[in-house]
Every structure is written in structure tokens, then in C-alpha cells.
Amino acid sequence: MVGGNGTILSRLYITAPQDSPNTDGIDIAGTTNMLIQNSTIATGDDCVALNGGTSFINITNAVCGPGHGISIGSLGKGGQFEIVEEIYVKNCTFKEGSTNGARIKTWQGGSGYARKITFEDIIFEKAENPIIIDQQYGVIVNTNGGSAVKVSDITYRNVQGTSMSESAIVLKCDNNIACTNIVMENIAITSATGSNKINAICQNAHGTCKSCNPIVSCLANI
């Protein structure tokens, strides 16, 4: 969907084979003031993809999976300037077969921002990568400088469930343009495989973490 304003999508059931490429459930760009609610999306790609020019989107009571999760981006491909802001995801469940859960992905060399994004009251059921910010999505073009899409003011609150990978939280931010004001509160993610090695990976991310499991080492524990 491109160019929508004030749209409500409700009680949708969208399905595609788990191995089918490029089958986003809902793909949004250049859109503002949208509500997505009470829907089930099981595909081979993103459950919901929020692309450049998207703002004031509420996603509530959605069940995703299999698929690639609810994704902000990808943003900034080919040096583009793109913005996404004021996104609120609440009361959503990511089922087994979700390769990602709450995801933000940006390309190096781009510009713009992804900010004021909240994931609240989220449940993961054997998700592969429950929480991931990746500012090095796709081909790494520059590791020593240059531009990047700024990621800031991201909140994860009341998040629980199980991860199929040991790294349940991955914050992989640009070497020069950090992710800032990352707020995590009441995070309880455990291993779906019985492993005791559940952890978080952190690179140039800054913010706070309160009652977090696993511990996110680069955030200030409060």
C-alpha cells in the first residue's frame, strides 16, 4: 500500500507457503495514520513491512508466522533518504517459523531516520531472531565512515517468549552512527531448545535496560 491516510485493516487472514519468496503480508510505504488489527498473517516473507515515508502506524492484536516478522525497512538502499516514525506495535504474537520478530533493518550509505518505534506486550513462540536491529543489512559497503539511517527512540516493553537461536537480541548498529535511546523494559526471553546460553549481541547501541533477560551489555541496567 502506497499513499494511504487514515486506513483501517481489520480481521485479515493472509497466507502463503513458508518457502515462498517476496510474499509480504502487508507492505506499506508513503502512508500515515493506519491501523492494522485483529489479523493473522503467515507467509514466506515479512508479516508487515513498513518502508520509507511511513508514520503513525498502529499494529495491534496480530499473529505473525511463519515469516520474517514485523520489519521496519529495509531503509536507505542505494543511498536513499528515507524516514519511518511513530510506529506502535502492541499485543502481537510471533509463532514458530518466524525467522525474525521485531526487526529494524537499514542499509549502510543511506540517510534519514527510523525513530519513535514501540514494541509492547509481545510474545515469541520459538522465533529465530526475536529482537533485531541491523544497520548493516545487505552488502556492507563502508565500515570506516559514511552515512547511515539514524535509529533512535526505540522501545521494547513487556516482551516474553522463546528463541530458537542463542542470540535472542541482536543490536548491530553502525560503527559511526550509533543507535540511541534504546529502551528495554521487562524482557524475558528464554531458549526454545533447552540451552542455557541465551544471550544478546550488542554493537554501538546506547540506552537503558530494566529487568532484562538476557542482559544487554551495552545498555545501562537500571
SULTA-V646481 format. One record per backbone hydrogen bond with DSSP energy under -1.0 kcal/mol. CO is the residue of the C=O (numbers start at 1). NH is the residue of the N-H. If there is no record, write none. Layout:
# SULTA-V646481
co-><CO	CO>
nh-><NH	NH>
This chain:
# SULTA-V646481
co-><1	4	7	9	12	14	17	26	28	29	31	32	34	35	36	37	39	40	41	42	45	46	47	48	49	50	52	54	55	56	57	58	59	60	62	63	64	66	67	69	70	71	72	75	76	77	80	82	83	83	84	85	86	87	88	89	90	92	93	94	95	97	98	101	102	103	104	105	106	107	111	112	113	114	115	116	117	118	119	120	122	123	124	127	129	130	131	132	133	134	147	150	151	153	154	155	156	157	158	159	160	161	162	163	166	166	168	169	170	171	172	179	180	182	183	184	185	186	187	188	190	199	199	201	203	204	206	207	208	209	210	211	213	216	220>
nh-><29	32	35	37	40	42	20	49	51	3	55	6	58	9	60	11	63	14	65	16	68	25	26	71	28	73	30	85	33	34	88	36	90	38	93	41	95	43	99	47	103	50	105	107	79	80	111	113	53	54	115	56	57	118	59	120	61	123	64	125	98	67	128	70	132	72	134	75	137	110	82	150	84	152	86	87	155	89	157	91	160	94	162	164	101	102	170	104	172	106	109	114	180	117	183	119	185	121	122	188	124	190	127	192	168	199	131	201	133	203	135	206	153	208	156	210	158	159	213	161	163	168	169	171	173	179	182	220	184	222	186	187	189	219	209>
